[in-house]
Structure formats: C-alpha cells, structure tokens
Amino acid sequence: MTSGNTPQTRPAPEVPPTDKTKMAIAGVLLAIPIIALLWVPHYAKVEPRLFGFPFFFWYQFVWVFVCSGLTYTAYRLTLSARGRTTHKVGEDR
C-alpha cells in the first residue's frame, strides 16, 4: 500500500556545453608541476645557490608559488569552459 505522498521528480537540469580545448589546456597546466617535480635528476644539484640555499631546495620552493598560479589559472579556465551553469546558489540539487 502506498501513501498519497509520492515524491515529485524534477526534470534533470540541462548540462551546458563544455569547451574541450580549454579543459585540455587546464589539464596541461595541472600536469606541468607534476612532471617538473617528478623529474628529480633535473634539479638534484647544489649549484646555483640562492641566498646560500642549494638549487635542490629553492627550486622546489619556487614551484609552490608557480603551482598555485597554474592551479588558479586551470580553475578559471575550467569555469569559463563550462560556461553558464543552471545551478543557482541556495538551490537544492
């Protein structure tokens, strides 16, 4: 026996088209620091020093800031690639 309260089904929201070129560029931007930091023989050296720090250390520290910039750029590209979304703030999904 069913109660008279049947859940109402909402139509599925439209999915906006996605710019695949921008998404690919965002993926490349995210892959750059991964590749650069996994290629250890490239930066496993002492010279050149910066303020007395060996290259091995300051190279990785610089990537903290570079990675932040690349991640933010990839995020903005992803937002623009998706275009307008149908979801509004405060609306149930």
Buried (B, 14 or more C-beta within 10 A) or exposed (E): EEEEEEEEEEEEEEEEEEBEEBBEBBEEBBEBBEEBBEEEEEBEEEEEEEEEEBBEEBBEEEBEEEBEEBBEBBEEBBEEBBEEEEEEEEEEE
